[in-house]
Amino acid sequence: MVKNAARLVLAGWVAVALTLAGGSAIAAKPSAPSTASPTSAATKSAAKSCAAEKSRVAHARNAVRKANQQVAKAEKAKKHAHGKKQKKAAAKKLAKAKKKQRAAKAQLTRAQAALKKCRSHHHGGDGGAANPLQPFCDAGLPQPICDAFATLPTPPSGGASPIQPLCDAGLPQPICDAAKNPPGPGGASPIQPLCDAGLPQDICDAASGGSTPPDPLTILQQVCDLGLPLPICDLPLRAPLRHQMIA
């Protein structure tokens, strides 16, 4: 009896000891490492942070492009209109097209401003680099052009710009660098957003590769009229430059 009781007590103590040891082992076992890295998650979030704003800018660009086409079509129709009634209808259609054009450009400006604000809040995530064209806007070039420039993709480092003669004559070099990008949707000029924002359209047409660079004197005078002081804007310097470009 005594031996059996002693055996039972010993067996009980052994069971308790094993239970306590198992619990301690479970408690001491390290938890499995998380597969999601906070750093990588933050990077992905930053990369996608301005995707919606980019999409809105792209849609707004297309709307402006279509509006520009409608205005050009209406202007052509008005020019070829005959008779009082036909001219009145053409003028009305042109006014309507220009109204839509102004609305589309305003929407594009708002979309670009939203993208710029988003990028400023996510430096290094979706492109917080300084705008290389901004100093020229600080000097007098309309700010919407610099805002539009901030939405363009980074141009390739090599290769020649199709409008380099314009920059050799005084046009800001970042514009010529951006012209090295691939064409936009539908074969549009790679810098078309700049012209939608106010840059002379001839510059964007030349950048598309469909025509040779226009006369620097004529085009750069339009840039002078926008408010950016260029060396070519000084009348005494323009005649020698013209001879230089022709030669």
Accessible surface in RSA format (square Angstrom, percent):
REM  Atomic radii and reference values for relative SASA: ProtOr
REM  Chains: A
REM  Algorithm: Lee & Richards
REM  Probe-radius: 1.40
REM  Slices: 20
REM RES _ NUM      All-atoms   Total-Side   Main-Chain    Non-polar    All polar
REM                ABS   REL    ABS   REL    ABS   REL    ABS   REL    ABS   REL
RES MET A   1   195.01 101.0 158.00 104.6  37.01  88.1 125.22 106.5  69.80  92.5
RES VAL A   2   125.71  82.7 120.90 109.5   4.81  11.6 123.85 107.6   1.86   5.1
RES LYS A   3   154.59  75.4 150.61  92.4   3.99   9.5  96.19  86.6  58.40  62.2
RES ASN A   4    83.43  57.5  82.50  79.7   0.94   2.3  20.60  49.6  62.83  60.7
RES ALA A   5    51.40  47.3  47.83  73.8   3.56   8.1  50.76  71.5   0.64   1.7
RES ALA A   6    59.14  54.4  46.73  72.1  12.40  28.2  54.72  77.1   4.42  11.7
RES ARG A   7   162.13  68.1 156.69  79.9   5.44  12.9  57.14  78.1 104.99  63.6
RES LEU A   8   133.64  74.4 124.90  89.4   8.74  22.0 125.44  88.1   8.20  22.1
RES VAL A   9    89.53  58.9  81.82  74.1   7.71  18.6  88.68  77.1   0.84   2.3
RES LEU A  10   118.72  66.1 116.81  83.6   1.91   4.8 118.66  83.3   0.06   0.2
RES ALA A  11    60.38  55.5  48.43  74.7  11.94  27.2  54.93  77.4   5.44  14.4
RES GLY A  12    34.98  43.1   0.00   N/A  34.98  43.1  34.16  93.8   0.82   1.8
RES TRP A  13   171.61  68.9 167.31  81.0   4.30  10.1 150.72  80.4  20.89  33.9
RES VAL A  14    75.74  49.8  73.04  66.1   2.69   6.5  75.63  65.7   0.10   0.3
RES ALA A  15    54.74  50.3  49.09  75.8   5.65  12.9  53.77  75.7   0.97   2.6
RES VAL A  16    78.65  51.8  76.00  68.8   2.65   6.4  78.63  68.3   0.02   0.0
RES ALA A  17    57.59  53.0  48.40  74.7   9.19  20.9  53.49  75.3   4.10  10.9
RES LEU A  18   123.72  68.9 115.15  82.4   8.57  21.5 115.64  81.2   8.08  21.8
RES THR A  19   100.09  71.2  86.67  87.9  13.43  32.0  70.71  95.0  29.39  44.4
RES LEU A  20   121.06  67.4 116.29  83.2   4.77  12.0 118.93  83.5   2.13   5.7
RES ALA A  21    62.08  57.1  48.38  74.7  13.70  31.2  56.84  80.0   5.24  13.9
RES GLY A  22    32.96  40.6   0.00   N/A  32.96  40.6  32.06  88.0   0.90   2.0
RES GLY A  23    39.44  48.6   0.00   N/A  39.44  48.6  32.43  89.0   7.02  15.7
RES SER A  24    73.41  62.0  62.98  84.0  10.43  24.0  39.17  83.4  34.24  48.0
RES ALA A  25    64.10  58.9  48.99  75.6  15.11  34.4  57.73  81.3   6.37  16.9
RES ILE A  26   135.60  77.2 125.83  93.7   9.77  23.6 127.80  92.0   7.80  21.2
RES ALA A  27    87.99  80.9  50.40  77.8  37.59  85.5  61.42  86.5  26.57  70.4
RES ALA A  28    82.52  75.9  50.25  77.6  32.26  73.4  61.73  86.9  20.79  55.1
RES LYS A  29   156.92  76.6 136.75  83.9  20.17  48.0  84.39  76.0  72.54  77.3
RES PRO A  30   115.46  84.1  95.25  86.8  20.21  73.5 105.65  87.2   9.81  61.0
RES SER A  31   105.04  88.8  77.06 102.8  27.98  64.5  53.48 113.9  51.56  72.2
RES ALA A  32    91.38  84.0  62.20  96.0  29.18  66.4  67.90  95.6  23.47  62.2
RES PRO A  33   121.07  88.2 100.28  91.4  20.78  75.5 111.16  91.8   9.91  61.6
RES SER A  34    95.04  80.3  58.17  77.6  36.87  84.9  49.92 106.3  45.12  63.2
RES THR A  35   146.12 103.9 107.53 109.0  38.60  92.0  85.01 114.2  61.12  92.4
RES ALA A  36    71.05  65.3  56.08  86.5  14.97  34.0  63.59  89.6   7.45  19.7
RES SER A  37    51.14  43.2  44.54  59.4   6.60  15.2  34.10  72.6  17.04  23.9
RES PRO A  38   113.57  82.8 100.67  91.8  12.91  46.9 108.93  89.9   4.64  28.9
RES THR A  39   104.39  74.2  98.58  99.9   5.80  13.8  69.21  93.0  35.17  53.2
RES SER A  40    49.24  41.6  43.64  58.2   5.59  12.9  37.85  80.6  11.39  16.0
RES ALA A  41    53.82  49.5  44.66  68.9   9.16  20.8  49.69  70.0   4.13  10.9
RES ALA A  42    61.65  56.7  49.95  77.1  11.70  26.6  57.48  81.0   4.16  11.0
RES THR A  43    86.44  61.5  80.45  81.6   5.99  14.3  67.00  90.0  19.44  29.4
RES LYS A  44   134.57  65.7 130.73  80.2   3.84   9.1  78.23  70.4  56.34  60.0
RES SER A  45    72.30  61.1  61.29  81.8  11.02  25.4  32.72  69.7  39.59  55.5
RES ALA A  46    22.69  20.9  20.47  31.6   2.22   5.1  22.53  31.7   0.16   0.4
RES ALA A  47    56.70  52.1  40.36  62.3  16.34  37.2  41.06  57.8  15.64  41.4
RES LYS A  48   151.97  74.1 139.89  85.8  12.08  28.8  86.83  78.2  65.13  69.4
RES SER A  49    33.82  28.6   5.43   7.2  28.40  65.4  15.89  33.8  17.93  25.1
RES CYS A  50     0.00   0.0   0.00   0.0   0.00   0.0   0.00   0.0   0.00   0.0
RES ALA A  51    55.56  51.1  45.95  70.9   9.61  21.9  50.42  71.0   5.13  13.6
RES ALA A  52    52.96  48.7  41.48  64.0  11.48  26.1  49.84  70.2   3.11   8.2
RES GLU A  53    35.48  20.4  34.81  26.3   0.68   1.6   1.74   3.4  33.74  27.6
RES LYS A  54    91.03  44.4  85.65  52.6   5.37  12.8  43.69  39.3  47.34  50.4
RES SER A  55    53.38  45.1  45.76  61.1   7.62  17.6  31.62  67.3  21.75  30.5
RES ARG A  56   131.48  55.2 126.59  64.5   4.89  11.6  48.84  66.7  82.64  50.1
RES VAL A  57     3.37   2.2   3.37   3.1   0.00   0.0   3.37   2.9   0.00   0.0
RES ALA A  58    46.64  42.9  44.14  68.1   2.50   5.7  45.59  64.2   1.05   2.8
RES HIS A  59   126.30  69.0 120.59  83.8   5.72  14.6  81.54  84.0  44.77  52.1
RES ALA A  60     5.12   4.7   1.12   1.7   4.00   9.1   4.80   6.8   0.32   0.9
RES ARG A  61    40.15  16.9  40.15  20.5   0.00   0.0   6.50   8.9  33.64  20.4
RES ASN A  62    49.15  33.9  48.22  46.6   0.93   2.2  14.58  35.1  34.57  33.4
RES ALA A  63    45.61  41.9  36.79  56.8   8.82  20.1  42.11  59.3   3.50   9.3
RES VAL A  64     0.00   0.0   0.00   0.0   0.00   0.0   0.00   0.0   0.00   0.0
RES ARG A  65    40.45  17.0  40.03  20.4   0.42   1.0  33.08  45.2   7.37   4.5
RES LYS A  66   137.46  67.1 137.11  84.1   0.35   0.8  80.51  72.5  56.95  60.7
RES ALA A  67    10.14   9.3   4.67   7.2   5.47  12.4   9.60  13.5   0.54   1.4
RES ASN A  68    38.18  26.3  33.44  32.3   4.73  11.4  23.79  57.3  14.38  13.9
RES GLN A  69   107.66  60.2  99.26  72.5   8.40  20.0  37.91  80.7  69.76  52.9
RES GLN A  70    95.79  53.6  94.09  68.8   1.69   4.0  28.41  60.5  67.38  51.1
RES VAL A  71    10.60   7.0  10.60   9.6   0.00   0.0  10.60   9.2   0.00   0.0
RES ALA A  72    58.01  53.3  50.36  77.7   7.64  17.4  52.36  73.7   5.65  15.0
RES LYS A  73   131.05  63.9 124.44  76.4   6.61  15.7  75.61  68.1  55.45  59.1
RES ALA A  74     2.69   2.5   1.23   1.9   1.46   3.3   2.26   3.2   0.43   1.1
RES GLU A  75    80.34  46.1  74.18  56.1   6.16  14.7  24.59  47.6  55.75  45.5
RES LYS A  76   138.47  67.6 133.42  81.9   5.05  12.0  81.00  72.9  57.47  61.2
RES ALA A  77    47.56  43.7  34.05  52.5  13.51  30.7  42.93  60.5   4.62  12.2
RES LYS A  78    93.94  45.8  86.60  53.1   7.34  17.5  43.55  39.2  50.39  53.7
RES LYS A  79   170.81  83.3 137.00  84.1  33.81  80.5  89.67  80.7  81.14  86.4
RES HIS A  80   107.41  58.7  98.34  68.4   9.08  23.2  69.76  71.9  37.65  43.8
RES ALA A  81     6.06   5.6   0.83   1.3   5.23  11.9   1.72   2.4   4.34  11.5
RES HIS A  82   139.51  76.2 132.19  91.9   7.32  18.7  92.48  95.3  47.04  54.7
RES GLY A  83    46.02  56.8   0.00   N/A  46.02  56.8  37.66 103.3   8.36  18.7
RES LYS A  84   186.40  90.9 170.37 104.5  16.04  38.2 117.48 105.7  68.93  73.4
RES LYS A  85   183.26  89.4 174.89 107.3   8.37  19.9 122.02 109.8  61.24  65.2
RES GLN A  86    97.18  54.3  90.43  66.1   6.75  16.1  34.45  73.3  62.73  47.6
RES LYS A  87   112.49  54.9 110.90  68.0   1.59   3.8  53.38  48.1  59.11  63.0
RES LYS A  88   156.23  76.2 148.64  91.2   7.59  18.1  97.06  87.4  59.17  63.0
RES ALA A  89    60.86  56.0  50.14  77.4  10.72  24.4  55.93  78.8   4.93  13.1
RES ALA A  90    11.00  10.1   4.96   7.6   6.04  13.7  10.43  14.7   0.57   1.5
RES ALA A  91    38.74  35.6  33.78  52.1   4.95  11.3  34.34  48.4   4.40  11.7
RES LYS A  92   161.09  78.6 153.47  94.2   7.62  18.1 101.96  91.8  59.13  63.0
RES LYS A  93   116.29  56.7 111.20  68.2   5.09  12.1  70.54  63.5  45.75  48.7
RES LEU A  94    14.89   8.3  14.89  10.7   0.00   0.0  14.89  10.5   0.00   0.0
RES ALA A  95    60.28  55.4  50.65  78.2   9.62  21.9  56.34  79.3   3.93  10.4
RES LYS A  96   127.67  62.3 122.21  75.0   5.46  13.0  71.10  64.0  56.57  60.3
RES ALA A  97    10.52   9.7   6.20   9.6   4.32   9.8   9.93  14.0   0.59   1.6
RES LYS A  98    77.74  37.9  77.74  47.7   0.00   0.0  31.66  28.5  46.09  49.1
RES LYS A  99   140.27  68.4 139.16  85.4   1.11   2.6  81.75  73.6  58.51  62.3
RES LYS A 100   125.38  61.2 119.63  73.4   5.76  13.7  74.75  67.3  50.64  53.9
RES GLN A 101    31.20  17.4  31.20  22.8   0.00   0.0   0.33   0.7  30.87  23.4
RES ARG A 102   148.97  62.5 142.13  72.5   6.84  16.3  72.29  98.8  76.69  46.5
RES ALA A 103    62.17  57.2  50.02  77.2  12.15  27.6  58.73  82.7   3.44   9.1
RES ALA A 104    13.19  12.1   6.69  10.3   6.49  14.8  12.70  17.9   0.49   1.3
RES LYS A 105    74.80  36.5  73.40  45.0   1.41   3.4  32.86  29.6  41.95  44.7
RES ALA A 106    41.92  38.5  33.68  52.0   8.24  18.7  40.77  57.4   1.15   3.0
RES GLN A 107    80.95  45.3  80.95  59.2   0.00   0.0  30.02  63.9  50.93  38.6
RES LEU A 108     3.79   2.1   3.79   2.7   0.00   0.0   3.79   2.7   0.00   0.0
RES THR A 109    63.40  45.1  62.51  63.4   0.89   2.1  43.41  58.3  19.99  30.2
RES ARG A 110   140.66  59.1 132.72  67.7   7.95  18.9  72.44  99.0  68.22  41.3
RES ALA A 111     6.02   5.5   0.46   0.7   5.57  12.7   5.75   8.1   0.28   0.7
RES GLN A 112     2.99   1.7   2.71   2.0   0.28   0.7   0.18   0.4   2.81   2.1
RES ALA A 113    50.43  46.4  44.26  68.3   6.18  14.0  45.87  64.6   4.57  12.1
RES ALA A 114    45.09  41.5  35.33  54.5   9.76  22.2  41.96  59.1   3.13   8.3
RES LEU A 115     2.08   1.2   2.08   1.5   0.00   0.0   2.08   1.5   0.00   0.0
RES LYS A 116    92.20  45.0  89.33  54.8   2.87   6.8  65.84  59.3  26.35  28.1
RES LYS A 117   132.62  64.7 127.28  78.1   5.34  12.7  74.89  67.4  57.73  61.5
RES CYS A 118    14.34  10.8   8.63   9.6   5.71  13.4   9.34  23.7   5.00   5.4
RES ARG A 119    35.18  14.8  35.06  17.9   0.13   0.3  13.83  18.9  21.36  12.9
RES SER A 120    52.88  44.7  41.13  54.9  11.75  27.1  37.40  79.7  15.48  21.7
RES HIS A 121   121.44  66.4  91.86  63.8  29.59  75.7  55.11  56.8  66.34  77.2
RES HIS A 122    66.17  36.2  60.00  41.7   6.17  15.8  39.55  40.8  26.62  31.0
RES HIS A 123   132.46  72.4 104.68  72.8  27.78  71.1  82.28  84.8  50.17  58.4
RES GLY A 124    73.97  91.2   0.00   N/A  73.97  91.2  40.44 111.0  33.53  75.1
RES GLY A 125    26.69  32.9   0.00   N/A  26.69  32.9   8.84  24.3  17.85  40.0
RES ASP A 126    20.82  14.6  11.39  11.3   9.43  22.3   5.74  13.5  15.08  15.0
RES GLY A 127    44.95  55.4   0.00   N/A  44.95  55.4  33.68  92.4  11.27  25.2
RES GLY A 128    25.56  31.5   0.00   N/A  25.56  31.5   6.83  18.7  18.74  42.0
RES ALA A 129    96.48  88.7  62.12  95.9  34.36  78.2  73.12 103.0  23.35  61.9
RES ALA A 130    95.45  87.8  66.17 102.1  29.28  66.6  76.59 107.9  18.87  50.0
RES ASN A 131    31.81  21.9  17.95  17.3  13.87  33.4  19.65  47.3  12.17  11.8
RES PRO A 132    76.99  56.1  59.82  54.5  17.18  62.4  71.37  58.9   5.62  34.9
RES LEU A 133     0.00   0.0   0.00   0.0   0.00   0.0   0.00   0.0   0.00   0.0
RES GLN A 134    44.74  25.0  44.74  32.7   0.00   0.0  33.00  70.2  11.73   8.9
RES PRO A 135    81.51  59.4  72.59  66.2   8.92  32.4  75.31  62.2   6.19  38.5
RES PHE A 136    63.22  31.6  62.67  38.8   0.55   1.4  63.22  38.3   0.00   0.0
RES CYS A 137    13.87  10.5   0.03   0.0  13.84  32.5   0.07   0.2  13.80  14.9
RES ASP A 138   110.80  77.6  71.33  71.0  39.48  93.3  34.56  81.3  76.24  76.0
RES ALA A 139    55.05  50.6  30.20  46.6  24.85  56.5  41.92  59.0  13.13  34.8
RES GLY A 140    31.31  38.6   0.00   N/A  31.31  38.6  21.83  59.9   9.48  21.2
RES LEU A 141     3.24   1.8   0.40   0.3   2.85   7.2   0.40   0.3   2.85   7.7
RES PRO A 142    39.72  28.9  29.34  26.7  10.38  37.7  39.72  32.8   0.00   0.0
RES GLN A 143    65.20  36.5  60.12  43.9   5.08  12.1  49.07 104.4  16.13  12.2
RES PRO A 144    50.53  36.8  50.12  45.7   0.41   1.5  50.53  41.7   0.00   0.0
RES ILE A 145     0.00   0.0   0.00   0.0   0.00   0.0   0.00   0.0   0.00   0.0
RES CYS A 146     0.00   0.0   0.00   0.0   0.00   0.0   0.00   0.0   0.00   0.0
RES ASP A 147    20.84  14.6  20.16  20.1   0.68   1.6   2.38   5.6  18.46  18.4
RES ALA A 148     0.00   0.0   0.00   0.0   0.00   0.0   0.00   0.0   0.00   0.0
RES PHE A 149    19.26   9.6  16.84  10.4   2.42   6.3  16.84  10.2   2.42   6.9
RES ALA A 150    27.72  25.5  14.71  22.7  13.01  29.6  22.19  31.2   5.53  14.7
RES THR A 151    15.68  11.2   2.10   2.1  13.58  32.4   2.10   2.8  13.58  20.5
RES LEU A 152    18.06  10.1   3.92   2.8  14.14  35.5   3.95   2.8  14.11  38.0
RES PRO A 153    82.09  59.8  68.56  62.5  13.53  49.2  79.72  65.8   2.37  14.7
RES THR A 154   127.30  90.5 100.80 102.2  26.50  63.2  67.75  91.0  59.55  90.0
RES PRO A 155    39.07  28.5  29.02  26.5  10.05  36.5  29.02  24.0  10.05  62.4
RES PRO A 156    66.83  48.7  51.94  47.3  14.89  54.1  64.28  53.1   2.55  15.8
RES SER A 157   121.01 102.3  81.61 108.9  39.40  90.8  57.81 123.1  63.20  88.5
RES GLY A 158    46.19  57.0   0.00   N/A  46.19  57.0  38.76 106.4   7.43  16.6
RES GLY A 159    68.59  84.6   0.00   N/A  68.59  84.6  40.17 110.2  28.42  63.6
RES ALA A 160    97.07  89.3  63.72  98.3  33.35  75.9  71.02 100.0  26.05  69.0
RES SER A 161    11.36   9.6   1.25   1.7  10.11  23.3   1.32   2.8  10.04  14.1
RES PRO A 162    52.00  37.9  32.81  29.9  19.20  69.8  46.09  38.1   5.91  36.7
RES ILE A 163     0.00   0.0   0.00   0.0   0.00   0.0   0.00   0.0   0.00   0.0
RES GLN A 164    50.28  28.1  50.28  36.7   0.00   0.0  32.98  70.2  17.30  13.1
RES PRO A 165    49.80  36.3  48.61  44.3   1.19   4.3  49.80  41.1   0.00   0.0
RES LEU A 166     0.03   0.0   0.03   0.0   0.00   0.0   0.03   0.0   0.00   0.0
RES CYS A 167    14.84  11.2   0.31   0.3  14.53  34.2   0.41   1.0  14.43  15.6
RES ASP A 168   106.86  74.9  67.57  67.3  39.29  92.9  29.58  69.6  77.29  77.1
RES ALA A 169     9.72   8.9   0.00   0.0   9.72  22.1   3.84   5.4   5.88  15.6
RES GLY A 170    22.38  27.6   0.00   N/A  22.38  27.6  14.49  39.8   7.89  17.7
RES LEU A 171     3.96   2.2   0.12   0.1   3.84   9.7   0.12   0.1   3.84  10.3
RES PRO A 172     3.12   2.3   0.28   0.3   2.84  10.3   3.12   2.6   0.00   0.0
RES GLN A 173    74.23  41.5  71.04  51.9   3.19   7.6  50.78 108.1  23.45  17.8
RES PRO A 174    18.93  13.8  16.30  14.9   2.64   9.6  18.67  15.4   0.26   1.6
RES ILE A 175     0.25   0.1   0.25   0.2   0.00   0.0   0.25   0.2   0.00   0.0
RES CYS A 176     0.00   0.0   0.00   0.0   0.00   0.0   0.00   0.0   0.00   0.0
RES ASP A 177    43.62  30.6  43.62  43.4   0.00   0.0   8.73  20.5  34.90  34.8
RES ALA A 178     1.31   1.2   1.31   2.0   0.00   0.0   1.31   1.9   0.00   0.0
RES ALA A 179     3.67   3.4   0.00   0.0   3.67   8.3   0.00   0.0   3.67   9.7
RES LYS A 180    44.20  21.6  21.82  13.4  22.38  53.3  11.06  10.0  33.14  35.3
RES ASN A 181    10.95   7.5   4.11   4.0   6.84  16.5   1.54   3.7   9.40   9.1
RES PRO A 182    99.64  72.6  87.27  79.6  12.37  44.9  93.48  77.2   6.15  38.3
RES PRO A 183    87.86  64.0  69.45  63.3  18.41  66.9  69.45  57.3  18.41 114.4
RES GLY A 184    24.64  30.4   0.00   N/A  24.64  30.4  18.23  50.0   6.40  14.3
RES PRO A 185    90.62  66.0  74.38  67.8  16.24  59.0  86.58  71.5   4.04  25.1
RES GLY A 186    93.28 115.0   0.00   N/A  93.28 115.0  46.03 126.3  47.25 105.8
RES GLY A 187    54.17  66.8   0.00   N/A  54.17  66.8  27.27  74.8  26.89  60.2
RES ALA A 188    14.89  13.7   4.30   6.6  10.59  24.1  14.86  20.9   0.03   0.1
RES SER A 189     8.91   7.5   2.72   3.6   6.20  14.3   2.72   5.8   6.20   8.7
RES PRO A 190    11.62   8.5   3.16   2.9   8.46  30.8   6.21   5.1   5.41  33.6
RES ILE A 191     0.00   0.0   0.00   0.0   0.00   0.0   0.00   0.0   0.00   0.0
RES GLN A 192    15.33   8.6  15.33  11.2   0.00   0.0   3.38   7.2  11.95   9.1
RES PRO A 193     5.20   3.8   5.20   4.7   0.00   0.0   5.20   4.3   0.00   0.0
RES LEU A 194     0.00   0.0   0.00   0.0   0.00   0.0   0.00   0.0   0.00   0.0
RES CYS A 195    11.98   9.1   0.16   0.2  11.82  27.8   0.21   0.5  11.77  12.7
RES ASP A 196     6.06   4.2   0.30   0.3   5.76  13.6   1.02   2.4   5.04   5.0
RES ALA A 197    22.56  20.7   2.08   3.2  20.48  46.6  11.04  15.5  11.53  30.5
RES GLY A 198    36.03  44.4   0.00   N/A  36.03  44.4  27.13  74.4   8.90  19.9
RES LEU A 199     4.01   2.2   0.15   0.1   3.86   9.7   0.15   0.1   3.86  10.4
RES PRO A 200    12.66   9.2   3.52   3.2   9.14  33.2  12.66  10.4   0.00   0.0
RES GLN A 201    78.86  44.1  71.48  52.2   7.38  17.6  53.21 113.3  25.65  19.5
RES ASP A 202    65.02  45.5  63.25  63.0   1.77   4.2   7.90  18.6  57.12  57.0
RES ILE A 203     0.00   0.0   0.00   0.0   0.00   0.0   0.00   0.0   0.00   0.0
RES CYS A 204     0.00   0.0   0.00   0.0   0.00   0.0   0.00   0.0   0.00   0.0
RES ASP A 205    62.09  43.5  59.29  59.0   2.79   6.6  20.93  49.3  41.15  41.0
RES ALA A 206     0.85   0.8   0.24   0.4   0.61   1.4   0.24   0.3   0.61   1.6
RES ALA A 207     5.39   5.0   0.00   0.0   5.39  12.3   0.00   0.0   5.39  14.3
RES SER A 208    50.87  43.0  23.07  30.8  27.80  64.0  14.87  31.7  36.00  50.4
RES GLY A 209    57.81  71.3   0.00   N/A  57.81  71.3  25.84  70.9  31.98  71.6
RES GLY A 210    72.00  88.8   0.00   N/A  72.00  88.8  38.46 105.6  33.53  75.1
RES SER A 211    61.85  52.3  44.94  60.0  16.91  39.0  49.31 105.0  12.54  17.6
RES THR A 212   114.89  81.7 104.65 106.1  10.24  24.4  78.07 104.9  36.82  55.7
RES PRO A 213    47.94  34.9  31.22  28.5  16.72  60.8  31.22  25.8  16.72 103.9
RES PRO A 214    32.32  23.6  20.92  19.1  11.40  41.4  31.17  25.7   1.15   7.1
RES ASP A 215    55.43  38.8  41.88  41.7  13.55  32.0  32.75  77.1  22.69  22.6
RES PRO A 216    12.18   8.9  12.18  11.1   0.00   0.0  12.18  10.1   0.00   0.0
RES LEU A 217    16.39   9.1  16.09  11.5   0.30   0.8  16.18  11.4   0.21   0.6
RES THR A 218    76.38  54.3  68.27  69.2   8.11  19.3  54.82  73.6  21.56  32.6
RES ILE A 219     0.97   0.6   0.97   0.7   0.00   0.0   0.97   0.7   0.00   0.0
RES LEU A 220     0.00   0.0   0.00   0.0   0.00   0.0   0.00   0.0   0.00   0.0
RES GLN A 221    52.69  29.5  51.99  38.0   0.71   1.7  25.83  55.0  26.86  20.4
RES GLN A 222    68.06  38.1  65.32  47.7   2.74   6.5  28.67  61.0  39.39  29.9
RES VAL A 223     0.17   0.1   0.17   0.2   0.00   0.0   0.17   0.1   0.00   0.0
RES CYS A 224    19.87  15.0   6.27   7.0  13.60  32.0   6.60  16.7  13.27  14.3
RES ASP A 225   107.10  75.0  70.07  69.7  37.03  87.6  33.78  79.5  73.32  73.1
RES LEU A 226    55.43  30.9  36.89  26.4  18.54  46.6  40.02  28.1  15.40  41.5
RES GLY A 227    40.55  50.0   0.00   N/A  40.55  50.0  28.57  78.4  11.98  26.8
RES LEU A 228     4.12   2.3   3.53   2.5   0.60   1.5   3.88   2.7   0.24   0.7
RES PRO A 229    93.92  68.5  71.64  65.3  22.28  81.0  77.73  64.2  16.19 100.6
RES LEU A 230    16.51   9.2   8.32   6.0   8.19  20.6  10.28   7.2   6.23  16.8
RES PRO A 231    94.43  68.8  83.20  75.8  11.22  40.8  93.84  77.5   0.59   3.7
RES ILE A 232     4.08   2.3   1.53   1.1   2.55   6.1   3.55   2.6   0.53   1.4
RES CYS A 233    38.14  28.8  20.08  22.4  18.05  42.4  19.85  50.3  18.29  19.7
RES ASP A 234    72.93  51.1  64.89  64.6   8.04  19.0  24.44  57.5  48.49  48.4
RES LEU A 235   122.42  68.2 111.39  79.7  11.02  27.7 111.66  78.4  10.76  28.9
RES PRO A 236   101.90  74.3  76.52  69.8  25.37  92.2  89.34  73.8  12.55  78.0
RES LEU A 237    94.40  52.6  89.89  64.3   4.51  11.3  89.94  63.2   4.46  12.0
RES ARG A 238    53.12  22.3  53.07  27.1   0.05   0.1  11.39  15.6  41.73  25.3
RES ALA A 239    61.67  56.7  53.63  82.8   8.04  18.3  60.32  84.9   1.35   3.6
RES PRO A 240    79.46  57.9  68.87  62.8  10.59  38.5  74.66  61.6   4.80  29.9
RES LEU A 241    30.37  16.9  27.90  20.0   2.47   6.2  29.87  21.0   0.50   1.3
RES ARG A 242   104.43  43.8 103.98  53.0   0.46   1.1  28.45  38.9  75.98  46.0
RES HIS A 243   128.45  70.2 124.00  86.2   4.45  11.4  84.11  86.7  44.34  51.6
RES GLN A 244   126.99  71.0 109.22  79.8  17.77  42.3  37.77  80.4  89.22  67.7
RES MET A 245    66.81  34.6  40.66  26.9  26.16  62.3  31.23  26.6  35.58  47.1
RES ILE A 246   124.73  71.0  94.90  70.7  29.83  71.9 101.69  73.2  23.04  62.5
RES ALA A 247   119.05 109.5  50.64  78.1  68.41 155.6  75.23 105.9  43.81 116.1
END  Absolute sums over single chains surface
CHAIN  1 A    15433.6      12380.8       3052.8      10233.9       5199.7
END  Absolute sums over all chains
TOTAL         15433.6      12380.8       3052.8      10233.9       5199.7
